[in-house]
Amino acid sequence: MPLLSTSTTASAAATIAALARPQDVRALSLTALHVVMAMRLSAMFERAGRDPIPDLAQRYRSIETAAAVHALVRRVIRTWPERFLVNRPCQLTMTPDEATLAAMVRHALLADNEGFAGMLQGFVRADRQDGLYHATQHAAALLSGRSA
């Protein structure tokens, strides 16, 4: 008896194929682009031993938004099952991790908790998804000018 159903296997294969295709940051919503760039900038600042919040606050013109985005970045790093890979800020293509992050933002902006959880099922532990969803939703709401 197979461990996975045919539909689950086909769905997993489609997901893997989609992640293997390079995705361009120029196709993202502005909010998703901000989150992906925040992740890239945070990685740069971490390597340089600098706190990214002042630079993020200047970029977003809000300390609250910068703190929410940085909290999301920290949560993603703690929650991800492996090291989160980012490209350099000047790169137009996204890593599969960045593409997943952009999809998380899309689901969070739509208040689609089920889609968010379904997308991460089998990747991020189920007991960590709720906190990740709320952190994504909060940061995305502030970045998009919606009330959080």
N, CA and C atoms as a LAMMPS dump frame, in Angstrom:
ITEM: TIMESTEP
0
ITEM: NUMBER OF ATOMS
444
ITEM: BOX BOUNDS ff ff ff
-5.0000000000000000e+02 5.0000000000000000e+02
-5.0000000000000000e+02 5.0000000000000000e+02
-5.0000000000000000e+02 5.0000000000000000e+02
ITEM: ATOMS id mol type element x y z
1 1 1 N 0.845 -1.175 0
2 1 2 C 0 0 0
3 1 3 C 0.896 1.246 0
4 2 1 N 0.662 2.199 -0.934
5 2 2 C 1.502 3.392 -1.003
6 2 3 C 1.289 4.3 0.203
7 3 1 N 2.344 4.996 0.607
8 3 2 C 2.261 5.907 1.741
9 3 3 C 1.493 7.176 1.395
10 4 1 N 1.589 7.643 0.139
11 4 2 C 0.906 8.858 -0.284
12 4 3 C -0.071 8.526 -1.396
13 5 1 N -1.192 9.21 -1.4
14 5 2 C -2.161 9.005 -2.467
15 5 3 C -1.62 9.595 -3.761
16 6 1 N -2.215 9.203 -4.877
17 6 2 C -1.791 9.719 -6.175
18 6 3 C -1.98 11.224 -6.244
19 7 1 N -3.088 11.734 -5.695
20 7 2 C -3.328 13.18 -5.743
21 7 3 C -2.321 13.935 -4.88
22 8 1 N -1.951 13.377 -3.735
23 8 2 C -0.946 14.011 -2.875
24 8 3 C 0.403 14.029 -3.567
25 9 1 N 0.756 12.918 -4.208
26 9 2 C 2.021 12.839 -4.927
27 9 3 C 2.045 13.827 -6.085
28 10 1 N 0.944 13.933 -6.817
29 10 2 C 0.865 14.872 -7.941
30 10 3 C 0.941 16.313 -7.445
31 11 1 N 0.279 16.582 -6.336
32 11 2 C 0.316 17.929 -5.761
33 11 3 C 1.725 18.286 -5.316
34 12 1 N 2.406 17.351 -4.672
35 12 2 C 3.779 17.591 -4.227
36 12 3 C 4.691 17.809 -5.426
37 13 1 N 4.517 17.028 -6.475
38 13 2 C 5.339 17.181 -7.679
39 13 3 C 5.1 18.541 -8.328
40 14 1 N 3.847 19.002 -8.342
41 14 2 C 3.53 20.312 -8.917
42 14 3 C 4.154 21.43 -8.099
43 15 1 N 4.118 21.282 -6.783
44 15 2 C 4.721 22.284 -5.905
45 15 3 C 6.229 22.351 -6.125
46 16 1 N 6.866 21.213 -6.195
47 16 2 C 8.315 21.162 -6.408
48 16 3 C 8.673 21.763 -7.763
49 17 1 N 7.89 21.441 -8.786
50 17 2 C 8.153 21.998 -10.116
51 17 3 C 7.992 23.517 -10.117
52 18 1 N 6.972 24.022 -9.422
53 18 2 C 6.756 25.472 -9.359
54 18 3 C 7.899 26.162 -8.636
55 19 1 N 8.398 25.557 -7.574
56 19 2 C 9.5 26.158 -6.826
57 19 3 C 10.808 26.113 -7.614
58 20 1 N 10.941 25.131 -8.501
59 20 2 C 12.153 25.008 -9.302
60 20 3 C 12.233 26.077 -10.394
61 21 1 N 11.08 26.607 -10.816
62 21 2 C 11.076 27.67 -11.829
63 21 3 C 11.448 28.987 -11.165
64 22 1 N 12.412 29.685 -11.728
65 22 2 C 12.773 30.986 -11.126
66 22 3 C 11.587 31.944 -11.163
67 23 1 N 11.336 32.587 -10.045
68 23 2 C 10.272 33.574 -9.964
69 23 3 C 10.905 34.946 -9.802
70 24 1 N 10.303 35.93 -10.421
71 24 2 C 10.839 37.278 -10.48
72 24 3 C 10.165 38.15 -9.421
73 25 1 N 10.953 38.905 -8.666
74 25 2 C 10.391 39.771 -7.629
75 25 3 C 9.506 40.861 -8.225
76 26 1 N 9.714 41.195 -9.502
77 26 2 C 8.912 42.25 -10.127
78 26 3 C 7.457 41.843 -10.303
79 27 1 N 7.164 40.553 -10.171
80 27 2 C 5.786 40.084 -10.286
81 27 3 C 5.043 40.105 -8.946
82 28 1 N 5.742 40.437 -7.876
83 28 2 C 5.14 40.427 -6.541
84 28 3 C 4.308 41.678 -6.294
85 29 1 N 3.376 41.546 -5.354
86 29 2 C 2.689 42.736 -4.851
87 29 3 C 3.721 43.556 -4.089
88 30 1 N 3.441 44.824 -3.892
89 30 2 C 4.38 45.679 -3.178
90 30 3 C 4.619 45.158 -1.756
91 31 1 N 3.57 44.686 -1.119
92 31 2 C 3.704 44.17 0.253
93 31 3 C 4.606 42.945 0.288
94 32 1 N 4.395 41.998 -0.626
95 32 2 C 5.237 40.795 -0.672
96 32 3 C 6.68 41.163 -0.998
97 33 1 N 6.867 42.127 -1.886
98 33 2 C 8.213 42.58 -2.222
99 33 3 C 8.901 43.166 -0.987
100 34 1 N 8.184 43.961 -0.211
101 34 2 C 8.758 44.529 1.015
102 34 3 C 9.198 43.426 1.972
103 35 1 N 8.389 42.388 2.119
104 35 2 C 8.738 41.311 3.058
105 35 3 C 9.957 40.54 2.562
106 36 1 N 9.986 40.226 1.272
107 36 2 C 11.139 39.509 0.714
108 36 3 C 12.404 40.361 0.858
109 37 1 N 12.302 41.639 0.55
110 37 2 C 13.473 42.515 0.68
111 37 3 C 13.894 42.672 2.141
112 38 1 N 12.93 42.705 3.047
113 38 2 C 13.263 42.777 4.476
114 38 3 C 14.053 41.549 4.901
115 39 1 N 13.684 40.395 4.378
116 39 2 C 14.405 39.169 4.697
117 39 3 C 15.832 39.252 4.152
118 40 1 N 15.982 39.756 2.937
119 40 2 C 17.313 39.901 2.342
120 40 3 C 18.162 40.908 3.114
121 41 1 N 17.575 42.051 3.441
122 41 2 C 18.311 43.072 4.186
123 41 3 C 18.683 42.59 5.58
124 42 1 N 17.779 41.876 6.218
125 42 2 C 18.062 41.346 7.559
126 42 3 C 19.24 40.378 7.52
127 43 1 N 19.31 39.57 6.469
128 43 2 C 20.439 38.645 6.334
129 43 3 C 21.751 39.425 6.176
130 44 1 N 21.717 40.496 5.376
131 44 2 C 22.917 41.333 5.212
132 44 3 C 23.339 41.965 6.531
133 45 1 N 22.355 42.521 7.251
134 45 2 C 22.662 43.172 8.519
135 45 3 C 23.187 42.169 9.536
136 46 1 N 22.619 40.973 9.539
137 46 2 C 23.082 39.954 10.479
138 46 3 C 24.54 39.62 10.22
139 47 1 N 24.903 39.458 8.95
140 47 2 C 26.297 39.171 8.614
141 47 3 C 27.218 40.324 9.018
142 48 1 N 26.706 41.546 8.959
143 48 2 C 27.512 42.722 9.314
144 48 3 C 27.471 43.023 10.809
145 49 1 N 26.664 42.277 11.566
146 49 2 C 26.548 42.506 12.993
147 49 3 C 25.77 43.759 13.347
148 50 1 N 24.83 44.156 12.478
149 50 2 C 24.032 45.374 12.699
150 50 3 C 22.576 45.028 12.935
151 51 1 N 21.907 45.863 13.691
152 51 2 C 20.47 45.743 13.93
153 51 3 C 19.727 46.307 12.72
154 52 1 N 18.847 45.539 12.078
155 52 2 C 18.158 46.034 10.884
156 52 3 C 16.987 46.977 11.172
157 53 1 N 16.52 47.038 12.405
158 53 2 C 15.299 47.816 12.692
159 53 3 C 15.442 49.295 12.341
160 54 1 N 16.538 49.974 12.675
161 54 2 C 16.609 51.394 12.283
162 54 3 C 16.505 51.609 10.771
163 55 1 N 17.168 50.761 10.007
164 55 2 C 17.097 50.907 8.549
165 55 3 C 15.71 50.551 8.02
166 56 1 N 15.093 49.519 8.591
167 56 2 C 13.732 49.164 8.179
168 56 3 C 12.749 50.271 8.555
169 57 1 N 12.938 50.867 9.717
170 57 2 C 12.047 51.959 10.15
171 57 3 C 12.159 53.151 9.21
172 58 1 N 13.353 53.44 8.777
173 58 2 C 13.527 54.535 7.822
174 58 3 C 12.885 54.179 6.484
175 59 1 N 13.044 52.941 6.051
176 59 2 C 12.478 52.483 4.778
177 59 3 C 10.948 52.555 4.792
178 60 1 N 10.345 52.112 5.895
179 60 2 C 8.869 52.044 5.983
180 60 3 C 8.268 53.272 6.647
181 61 1 N 9.115 54.18 7.144
182 61 2 C 8.676 55.397 7.84
183 61 3 C 7.792 55.073 9.048
184 62 1 N 8.128 53.971 9.711
185 62 2 C 7.347 53.544 10.871
186 62 3 C 8.156 52.548 11.692
187 63 1 N 8.329 52.87 12.952
188 63 2 C 9.014 51.934 13.847
189 63 3 C 8.134 50.709 14.095
190 64 1 N 6.831 50.93 14.225
191 64 2 C 5.911 49.806 14.458
192 64 3 C 5.962 48.814 13.299
193 65 1 N 5.957 49.322 12.08
194 65 2 C 6.006 48.437 10.91
195 65 3 C 7.348 47.716 10.856
196 66 1 N 8.433 48.446 11.104
197 66 2 C 9.756 47.825 11.097
198 66 3 C 9.844 46.716 12.144
199 67 1 N 9.31 46.966 13.32
200 67 2 C 9.339 45.951 14.386
201 67 3 C 8.503 44.737 14.008
202 68 1 N 7.354 44.958 13.382
203 68 2 C 6.5 43.84 12.966
204 68 3 C 7.167 43.015 11.87
205 69 1 N 7.79 43.692 10.922
206 69 2 C 8.481 42.987 9.84
207 69 3 C 9.669 42.219 10.401
208 70 1 N 10.42 42.846 11.297
209 70 2 C 11.565 42.155 11.897
210 70 3 C 11.093 40.962 12.744
211 71 1 N 9.981 41.116 13.437
212 71 2 C 9.431 39.991 14.214
213 71 3 C 9.049 38.837 13.283
214 72 1 N 8.498 39.168 12.12
215 72 2 C 8.178 38.119 11.144
216 72 3 C 9.454 37.435 10.666
217 73 1 N 10.463 38.217 10.343
218 73 2 C 11.74 37.645 9.9
219 73 3 C 12.287 36.695 10.966
220 74 1 N 12.297 37.123 12.217
221 74 2 C 12.804 36.275 13.309
222 74 3 C 11.968 35.003 13.457
223 75 1 N 10.645 35.141 13.344
224 75 2 C 9.78 33.964 13.475
225 75 3 C 10.03 32.979 12.337
226 76 1 N 10.164 33.492 11.123
227 76 2 C 10.439 32.612 9.983
228 76 3 C 11.741 31.856 10.221
229 77 1 N 12.76 32.562 10.668
230 77 2 C 14.057 31.919 10.906
231 77 3 C 13.938 30.83 11.975
232 78 1 N 13.167 31.1 13.038
233 78 2 C 12.99 30.107 14.11
234 78 3 C 12.106 28.949 13.671
235 79 1 N 11.167 29.206 12.783
236 79 2 C 10.152 28.223 12.406
237 79 3 C 10.59 27.341 11.247
238 80 1 N 11.375 27.892 10.346
239 80 2 C 11.751 27.166 9.12
240 80 3 C 12.474 25.89 9.485
241 81 1 N 12.187 24.792 8.803
242 81 2 C 12.813 23.515 9.164
243 81 3 C 14.295 23.424 8.803
244 82 1 N 14.763 24.329 7.972
245 82 2 C 16.168 24.359 7.581
246 82 3 C 16.58 25.816 7.422
247 83 1 N 17.791 26.054 7.072
248 83 2 C 18.261 27.436 6.896
249 83 3 C 17.478 28.121 5.773
250 84 1 N 16.978 29.325 6.041
251 84 2 C 16.212 30.097 5.059
252 84 3 C 17.211 30.73 4.093
253 85 1 N 17.055 30.443 2.8
254 85 2 C 17.995 30.951 1.807
255 85 3 C 17.442 32.188 1.111
256 86 1 N 18.283 33.216 1.041
257 86 2 C 17.896 34.456 0.372
258 86 3 C 18.907 34.779 -0.719
259 87 1 N 18.443 35.528 -1.705
260 87 2 C 19.336 36.089 -2.707
261 87 3 C 19.795 37.455 -2.234
262 88 1 N 20.74 38.015 -2.935
263 88 2 C 21.188 39.374 -2.636
264 88 3 C 20.081 40.357 -2.994
265 89 1 N 20.045 41.513 -2.343
266 89 2 C 18.974 42.477 -2.622
267 89 3 C 18.87 42.9 -4.091
268 90 1 N 19.969 42.847 -4.829
269 90 2 C 19.942 43.277 -6.228
270 90 3 C 19.414 42.206 -7.181
271 91 1 N 19.256 40.981 -6.71
272 91 2 C 18.792 39.888 -7.568
273 91 3 C 17.304 40.028 -7.872
274 92 1 N 16.937 39.76 -9.113
275 92 2 C 15.526 39.812 -9.503
276 92 3 C 14.817 38.484 -9.273
277 93 1 N 15.56 37.392 -9.255
278 93 2 C 14.937 36.088 -9.027
279 93 3 C 14.9 35.782 -7.538
280 94 1 N 13.94 34.954 -7.178
281 94 2 C 13.772 34.579 -5.772
282 94 3 C 14.227 33.146 -5.553
283 95 1 N 14.689 32.88 -4.358
284 95 2 C 14.962 31.508 -3.951
285 95 3 C 13.61 30.837 -3.699
286 96 1 N 13.568 29.512 -3.651
287 96 2 C 12.311 28.85 -3.295
288 96 3 C 11.779 29.294 -1.922
289 97 1 N 12.676 29.559 -0.972
290 97 2 C 12.239 30.038 0.343
291 97 3 C 11.574 31.408 0.222
292 98 1 N 12.165 32.291 -0.57
293 98 2 C 11.582 33.622 -0.76
294 98 3 C 10.235 33.528 -1.474
295 99 1 N 10.128 32.628 -2.446
296 99 2 C 8.851 32.44 -3.145
297 99 3 C 7.781 31.934 -2.183
298 100 1 N 8.172 31.059 -1.271
299 100 2 C 7.237 30.572 -0.261
300 100 3 C 6.812 31.703 0.66
301 101 1 N 7.755 32.538 1.057
302 101 2 C 7.447 33.69 1.902
303 101 3 C 6.471 34.633 1.199
304 102 1 N 6.677 34.888 -0.077
305 102 2 C 5.771 35.755 -0.845
306 102 3 C 4.369 35.141 -0.903
307 103 1 N 4.29 33.838 -1.058
308 103 2 C 2.983 33.164 -1.07
309 103 3 C 2.32 33.255 0.308
310 104 1 N 3.114 33.173 1.362
311 104 2 C 2.57 33.324 2.713
312 104 3 C 1.937 34.706 2.872
313 105 1 N 2.609 35.73 2.369
314 105 2 C 2.084 37.096 2.444
315 105 3 C 0.775 37.193 1.672
316 106 1 N 0.74 36.598 0.498
317 106 2 C -0.485 36.628 -0.314
318 106 3 C -1.664 36.009 0.449
319 107 1 N -1.452 34.843 1.05
320 107 2 C -2.52 34.187 1.821
321 107 3 C -2.907 35.014 3.044
322 108 1 N -1.917 35.611 3.706
323 108 2 C -2.201 36.406 4.899
324 108 3 C -3.025 37.639 4.557
325 109 1 N -2.708 38.298 3.443
326 109 2 C -3.475 39.483 3.039
327 109 3 C -4.916 39.14 2.678
328 110 1 N -5.127 37.925 2.205
329 110 2 C -6.48 37.462 1.872
330 110 3 C -7.203 36.874 3.08
331 111 1 N -6.531 36.865 4.241
332 111 2 C -7.054 36.245 5.464
333 111 3 C -7.421 34.783 5.203
334 112 1 N -6.583 34.122 4.424
335 112 2 C -6.8 32.725 4.027
336 112 3 C -5.915 31.813 4.876
337 113 1 N -6.351 31.603 6.108
338 113 2 C -5.592 30.771 7.029
339 113 3 C -5.503 29.326 6.537
340 114 1 N -6.578 28.819 5.951
341 114 2 C -6.569 27.439 5.447
342 114 3 C -5.582 27.279 4.292
343 115 1 N -5.586 28.235 3.361
344 115 2 C -4.643 28.185 2.249
345 115 3 C -3.206 28.311 2.725
346 116 1 N -3.009 29.164 3.714
347 116 2 C -1.692 29.364 4.323
348 116 3 C -1.21 28.039 4.92
349 117 1 N -2.057 27.413 5.714
350 117 2 C -1.688 26.151 6.36
351 117 3 C -1.489 25.043 5.329
352 118 1 N -2.363 25.011 4.325
353 118 2 C -2.239 23.991 3.286
354 118 3 C -0.942 24.108 2.509
355 119 1 N -0.543 25.335 2.248
356 119 2 C 0.691 25.576 1.512
357 119 3 C 1.912 25.1 2.299
358 120 1 N 1.873 25.233 3.628
359 120 2 C 3.009 24.867 4.472
360 120 3 C 2.922 23.449 5.027
361 121 1 N 1.815 22.773 4.757
362 121 2 C 1.612 21.421 5.288
363 121 3 C 2.743 20.495 4.839
364 122 1 N 3.305 19.781 5.787
365 122 2 C 4.391 18.869 5.497
366 122 3 C 5.756 19.548 5.43
367 123 1 N 5.763 20.86 5.543
368 123 2 C 7.022 21.605 5.492
369 123 3 C 7.324 22.241 6.84
370 124 1 N 6.378 23.042 7.325
371 124 2 C 6.502 23.668 8.639
372 124 3 C 5.59 22.901 9.585
373 125 1 N 6.107 22.573 10.761
374 125 2 C 5.304 21.815 11.727
375 125 3 C 3.971 22.513 11.987
376 126 1 N 2.922 21.736 12.097
377 126 2 C 1.571 22.265 12.274
378 126 3 C 1.444 23.141 13.518
379 127 1 N 2.147 22.79 14.594
380 127 2 C 2.038 23.574 15.829
381 127 3 C 2.733 24.931 15.73
382 128 1 N 3.461 25.171 14.658
383 128 2 C 4.144 26.454 14.474
384 128 3 C 3.452 27.345 13.437
385 129 1 N 2.501 26.795 12.716
386 129 2 C 1.885 27.529 11.614
387 129 3 C 1.012 28.689 12.07
388 130 1 N 0.306 28.53 13.169
389 130 2 C -0.601 29.583 13.615
390 130 3 C 0.164 30.86 13.97
391 131 1 N 1.239 30.734 14.732
392 131 2 C 2.047 31.9 15.076
393 131 3 C 2.679 32.535 13.847
394 132 1 N 3.099 31.707 12.918
395 132 2 C 3.683 32.201 11.676
396 132 3 C 2.628 32.947 10.854
397 133 1 N 1.414 32.416 10.828
398 133 2 C 0.322 33.067 10.099
399 133 3 C 0.018 34.445 10.69
400 134 1 N -0.105 34.513 11.986
401 134 2 C -0.445 35.786 12.633
402 134 3 C 0.676 36.821 12.484
403 135 1 N 1.93 36.386 12.58
404 135 2 C 3.049 37.317 12.382
405 135 3 C 3.077 37.823 10.942
406 136 1 N 2.804 36.941 9.993
407 136 2 C 2.766 37.336 8.581
408 136 3 C 1.617 38.293 8.335
409 137 1 N 0.463 37.969 8.879
410 137 2 C -0.715 38.815 8.686
411 137 3 C -0.5 40.212 9.296
412 138 1 N 0.09 40.269 10.476
413 138 2 C 0.319 41.549 11.145
414 138 3 C 1.293 42.419 10.34
415 139 1 N 2.43 41.851 9.947
416 139 2 C 3.42 42.606 9.176
417 139 3 C 2.847 43.034 7.829
418 140 1 N 2.146 42.138 7.159
419 140 2 C 1.581 42.45 5.841
420 140 3 C 0.521 43.545 5.949
421 141 1 N -0.269 43.499 7.009
422 141 2 C -1.304 44.523 7.202
423 141 3 C -0.679 45.902 7.4
424 142 1 N 0.359 45.982 8.218
425 142 2 C 1.03 47.258 8.438
426 142 3 C 1.715 47.768 7.164
427 143 1 N 2.344 46.865 6.431
428 143 2 C 3.012 47.263 5.206
429 143 3 C 2.045 47.727 4.125
430 144 1 N 0.871 47.145 4.116
431 144 2 C -0.087 47.493 3.068
432 144 3 C -0.987 48.668 3.483
433 145 1 N -0.785 49.173 4.7
434 145 2 C -1.575 50.314 5.166
435 145 3 C -2.928 49.933 5.732
436 146 1 N -3.151 48.644 5.921
437 146 2 C -4.395 48.172 6.547
438 146 3 C -4.212 48.168 8.049
439 147 1 N -5.299 48.225 8.775
440 147 2 C -5.171 48.148 10.234
441 147 3 C -4.805 46.712 10.61
442 148 1 N -3.913 46.578 11.562
443 148 2 C -3.418 45.255 11.926
444 148 3 C -4.313 44.564 12.92
